[in-house]
Amino acid sequence: MSDFFSALALYGFLQTAVLAGLLASVGCGVMGTYVVVKRIAFLAGGIAHSVLGGMGAAVYFGFDPLSGALFAAILSALLIGWVRLQWQQQEDTLISALWAIGMAVGILFISQTPGYQSDLMSYLFGNILMVSKQSLWLMATLDVLLILIVSAYHRQFLAVVFDEEFARLRGIPVRFFYLLLLVMVALTVVLLIQVVGLILVLALLTLPAAIAAHYVHSIGKMMLLSTLLGSLFSVCGLALSYQPDLPAGPSIILLAGAAYILSALFSHAWLRHKRRTAITQYQTAGGRNE
């Protein structure tokens, strides 16, 4: 790992990769918290995998893959949100169908595009070492946009995330803010695909927030802690993958996954210990009273 930090001071592509990981961590920290608390990881997965269709079409027609990803992500978010609001009893099946259709459309466009599409392969599996300066500006812009929207409508999002019926009673347009929330998740997906790829994007979106939920119960603190954890996983994953020349994206996810499992085990053991202590104290106090 020391070799990585020595190289970091010398090579610009490593500095760009670290900055890309930090920028992506801001988006996944903020939006991942909403995804975990609202329990819409399946919807987020549908949005993420539908993006391939837009990317394949963009490359086929000669456009930038990221512009196609952005368009497809927003369209998928609105469509999946509408399906969830209109057909709640069949939403799993319909979202699974949209998930598969988006992937199939993307593969068909890729197959009809002349030449080997190495860029699309990197978007599928992630290649944080190949992030361009232009992409960094796009990621920074999306981060600022997400933070501004969350800051402006934080109370409305809280009401929608925790209790939609209460939000309706307070006169909050639940459908609008729910769809806006999904669109923001879609923007975060576009942030993350260059870091870990479409296949692994859901893990980085949810794992840091899920770990943070073990230790804090405030939305603001969860966002902050999950952002810090995402940054830690990104930098450490890069460092661990550098010397053995491993793919950075899967290394980041494996590190985050291992941290989540350990955190879940520790949290479960700590809760059991606290319950036993409380029961023992109660029984001791009961015995003394008698």
C-alpha positions in Angstrom: 0.0 0.0 0.0 3.0 2.3 0.6 3.9 1.9 -3.1 0.5 3.3 -4.1 0.9 6.5 -2.0 4.4 7.0 -3.3 3.0 6.7 -6.9 0.1 9.0 -6.0 2.5 11.9 -5.6 4.0 11.2 -9.1 1.2 10.1 -11.4 -1.7 12.4 -12.5 -3.9 9.5 -13.5 -3.8 8.1 -9.9 -4.6 11.6 -8.5 -7.6 11.8 -11.0 -8.7 8.3 -9.9 -8.7 9.2 -6.2 -10.6 12.5 -6.9 -13.1 10.5 -8.9 -13.6 8.1 -6.0 -14.1 11.0 -3.5 -16.6 12.7 -5.8 -18.5 9.5 -6.3 -18.6 9.0 -2.5 -20.4 12.3 -2.0 -23.2 11.2 -4.2 -23.5 7.7 -2.9 -23.3 8.9 0.7 -26.1 11.4 0.3 -28.4 9.3 -2.0 -27.4 5.9 -0.6 -28.8 7.0 2.7 -32.3 7.7 1.2 -32.1 4.4 -0.7 -31.3 2.4 2.4 -33.8 4.1 4.7 -36.6 4.1 2.1 -35.7 0.5 1.2 -35.7 1.1 -2.6 -32.5 -0.7 -3.5 -34.4 -2.9 -5.9 -35.7 0.2 -7.7 -32.2 1.7 -7.7 -30.9 -1.6 -9.3 -33.5 -1.4 -12.0 -32.5 2.2 -12.8 -28.8 1.2 -12.8 -29.1 -1.7 -15.2 -31.5 0.1 -17.5 -28.7 2.6 -18.2 -26.9 0.2 -20.5 -29.7 0.6 -23.1 -29.0 4.4 -23.3 -25.3 3.9 -23.4 -25.4 1.4 -26.2 -27.8 3.6 -28.2 -25.6 6.6 -27.7 -22.5 4.8 -29.0 -24.4 3.4 -31.9 -25.6 6.8 -33.0 -22.2 8.4 -32.4 -22.9 10.3 -29.1 -21.0 10.3 -25.8 -21.9 7.2 -23.7 -22.3 9.3 -20.6 -24.9 11.5 -22.2 -26.8 8.4 -23.2 -26.4 7.1 -19.6 -27.8 10.3 -18.2 -30.8 10.3 -20.5 -31.5 6.6 -19.9 -31.1 6.9 -16.1 -33.6 9.8 -15.8 -36.1 8.1 -18.1 -35.8 4.8 -16.3 -36.2 6.6 -12.9 -39.4 8.3 -14.0 -40.8 5.1 -15.7 -39.9 2.9 -12.7 -41.4 5.5 -10.3 -44.6 5.6 -12.3 -44.8 1.8 -12.3 -44.3 1.7 -8.6 -47.0 4.4 -8.0 -49.6 2.8 -10.4 -49.1 -0.9 -9.9 -47.7 -1.6 -6.5 -49.0 -5.2 -6.4 -47.0 -6.0 -9.6 -44.1 -3.7 -9.2 -41.5 -6.4 -8.7 -42.3 -8.1 -11.9 -42.6 -4.9 -14.0 -39.4 -3.5 -12.6 -37.6 -6.8 -13.3 -38.9 -6.6 -16.9 -37.7 -3.0 -17.4 -34.4 -4.1 -15.9 -34.0 -6.9 -18.4 -35.3 -4.9 -21.3 -32.8 -2.1 -20.7 -29.9 -4.6 -20.6 -31.1 -6.3 -23.7 -31.5 -3.1 -25.7 -28.0 -2.0 -24.7 -26.5 -5.4 -25.7 -28.3 -5.3 -29.1 -27.0 -1.8 -29.9 -23.5 -2.8 -28.8 -23.5 -5.8 -31.0 -24.5 -3.7 -34.0 -21.8 -1.1 -33.4 -18.7 -1.7 -35.6 -15.5 -2.4 -33.7 -14.7 -3.5 -30.1 -16.3 -1.0 -27.7 -13.7 -0.9 -24.9 -15.3 2.2 -23.4 -18.5 0.4 -22.9 -16.7 -2.6 -21.3 -15.2 -0.1 -18.8 -18.6 1.3 -18.0 -19.9 -2.2 -17.4 -17.1 -3.3 -15.0 -15.7 0.1 -14.0 -12.3 1.6 -14.7 -11.6 4.4 -12.3 -8.0 4.7 -13.6 -9.4 5.9 -17.0 -11.6 8.7 -15.7 -11.0 11.9 -17.7 -10.8 15.5 -16.5 -14.1 16.2 -18.4 -15.8 13.4 -16.4 -14.5 14.8 -13.2 -16.2 18.1 -14.0 -19.4 16.3 -14.8 -19.2 14.3 -11.5 -18.5 17.5 -9.5 -21.5 19.3 -11.2 -23.8 16.4 -10.4 -22.6 16.4 -6.8 -23.3 20.1 -6.4 -26.8 19.6 -8.0 -27.6 16.8 -5.6 -26.5 18.7 -2.5 -28.4 21.8 -3.6 -31.7 19.8 -4.1 -31.3 17.9 -0.8 -30.6 21.2 1.0 -33.6 22.9 -0.5 -36.1 20.1 0.1 -34.6 18.1 3.0 -37.8 18.2 5.1 -40.0 17.1 2.2 -37.7 14.2 1.4 -37.7 13.2 5.1 -41.5 13.1 5.1 -41.7 11.1 1.9 -39.0 8.6 3.0 -40.4 7.9 6.5 -44.2 8.3 6.1 -45.8 9.0 2.8 -49.3 9.2 4.3 -48.2 11.8 6.9 -46.6 13.8 4.1 -49.9 13.8 2.1 -51.8 15.0 5.2 -49.3 17.9 5.4 -50.0 18.8 1.8 -46.7 17.7 0.4 -46.9 16.6 -3.2 -45.7 13.0 -2.5 -45.6 11.9 -6.1 -43.5 14.8 -7.3 -40.9 14.4 -4.5 -40.8 10.6 -4.8 -40.1 10.9 -8.6 -37.5 13.6 -7.9 -35.9 11.3 -5.4 -35.6 8.5 -8.0 -34.2 11.0 -10.5 -31.6 12.0 -8.0 -30.7 8.3 -7.5 -30.4 8.1 -11.3 -27.9 10.9 -11.3 -25.9 9.1 -8.6 -25.8 6.0 -10.7 -24.2 8.0 -13.5 -21.7 9.3 -10.9 -20.7 5.8 -9.9 -20.6 3.8 -13.2 -17.1 5.1 -14.1 -15.8 4.1 -10.6 -17.2 0.6 -10.2 -19.3 0.0 -13.3 -23.0 -0.8 -13.8 -22.7 -4.3 -12.5 -21.3 -3.2 -9.1 -22.9 0.2 -8.8 -25.7 -0.9 -6.4 -23.2 -2.2 -3.9 -21.3 1.1 -3.5 -24.6 3.0 -3.4 -26.0 0.9 -0.5 -23.1 -0.6 1.5 -21.6 2.6 3.0 -25.1 3.8 4.0 -26.0 0.4 5.4 -22.9 0.4 7.6 -23.6 3.9 8.8 -27.1 2.8 9.8 -25.6 0.4 12.3 -24.2 3.3 14.4 -26.2 6.5 13.7 -29.9 7.1 13.4 -29.9 10.7 12.1 -30.3 11.1 8.4 -27.7 13.9 8.3 -25.2 11.9 10.3 -25.8 8.8 8.1 -25.1 10.9 5.0 -21.9 12.2 6.5 -20.6 8.9 7.8 -21.5 7.0 4.6 -19.7 9.6 2.5 -16.6 9.2 4.7 -16.9 5.4 4.5 -17.3 5.6 0.7 -14.2 7.7 0.4 -12.3 5.3 2.6 -13.3 2.3 0.6 -12.5 4.0 -2.7 -9.0 5.1 -1.7 -8.1 1.9 0.2 -9.6 -0.2 -2.7 -7.4 1.6 -5.1 -4.4 1.2 -2.9 -4.9 -2.5 -2.4 -5.4 -3.1 -6.1 -2.4 -1.1 -7.2 0.6 -3.4 -6.4 -1.0 -6.8 -7.6 -2.5 -5.0 -10.6 -6.1 -6.0 -9.8 -9.3 -4.3 -11.1 -10.0 -1.3 -8.9 -13.8 -1.5 -9.0 -14.2 -5.0 -7.7 -11.5 -4.4 -5.1 -13.4 -1.4 -3.8 -16.6 -3.4 -3.6 -15.0 -6.4 -1.9 -13.5 -4.1 0.7 -16.9 -2.5 1.3 -18.6 -5.9 1.4 -16.2 -7.2 4.0 -16.6 -4.1 6.1 -20.4 -4.5 5.9 -20.3 -8.1 7.0 -18.0 -7.4 9.9 -20.0 -4.3 10.9 -23.3 -6.4 10.8 -21.7 -9.1 13.0 -20.3 -6.6 15.5 -23.6 -4.6 15.6 -25.6 -7.8 16.2 -23.2 -9.0 19.0 -23.3 -5.5 20.6 -27.1 -5.4 20.6 -27.2 -8.9 22.2 -24.7 -7.8 24.8 -26.7 -4.7 25.7 -30.0 -6.7 25.9 -28.4 -9.2 28.3 -26.9 -6.4 30.4 -30.3 -4.7 30.6 -32.0 -8.0 31.6 -29.4 -8.7 34.2 -29.7 -5.2 35.7 -33.5 -5.5 35.7 -33.4 -8.9 37.4 -30.9 -7.6 40.0 -32.9 -4.5 40.7 -36.0 -6.7 41.0 -34.3 -8.9 43.5 -33.2 -6.0 45.6 -36.7 -4.5 45.7 -38.0 -7.8 47.0 
